[in-house]
């Protein structure tokens, strides 16, 4: 019986082709191990092979007005299990296609560039699901939305979990979808659709803030976020924000702005020195006027004539009251019943006479004192203090050369 050589030849061909296929599978497919291990990362970096994200895809997408669109960065796919790592390129391709650049957002920084920028921090960032550890990578990558994904076998089966960090609000949005097997095309499509829907919910048009300041070293802040120094142009989240511009030895500038999405918002800031300005002639004159007014008011109250006038008025009032009492006694002096006997006693008559004399003295004396004091107060000028800084000796004369006698008429009573 003759044996055909065709089966033997087929087995030989399969044996020769098996090692490369197995080697490719051991490396995670397409020469990459996307399980997130440090060893695989060093191998990928050293070989310099292209990442699976942009393989056969144009994810850049030229979009008009891209500077006003939010920037999305996909860190990658964490695959703890070997079965998931073997299918990681296929999953990453579907995820990249789902969030490729469109008229709503811009997908920046391909996977290879992300790994190069983050360096040794890439593995920790890929496995991070909290705002505290995602804020740093988002700042380094200038990402408005930073996405991390994880494909793992959980209690409910194979599950794709995603974390989307919103840098504007400093919070993380999470979601997940489960399937029977990572090879299931429907499961892959559901994961890609979930990511696209989540990014679409969070992607908001940006606003461009242009700040021009007259001080080059001024620090420009938007709330708690520092935008830069000097003239700044930044892409920021729309809405109501507080702009603060500060510089040393300058008065700070603060203004509440309402930034509209998809628009440029120019702001011109002029900082002024915070210290007191040199005295100008107008300010000096105004200060001298205020000092003169204050000194004139205080001088009036320091003159004794004011108080003697008040005492004179009080004396006149007391005299009037005493005179009224004397008049009451005088009204009872006539004989009202006609019996020839006075209705008041001799003591009351003497008391009434004394009160009448006292009233006359008080009224006349008080009037004289008040009138004289008023004339002295309002007619006689007050002695003014010499202006500060006025030289006591006139220029061109020498001390002791002449003697002058100052005669003060009436003093400053």
Order of alpha helices (4+ residues) and beta strands (2+ residues): alpha-alpha-beta-alpha-alpha-beta-alpha-alpha-alpha-beta-beta-beta-alpha-beta-beta-beta-beta-beta-beta-beta-alpha-alpha-alpha
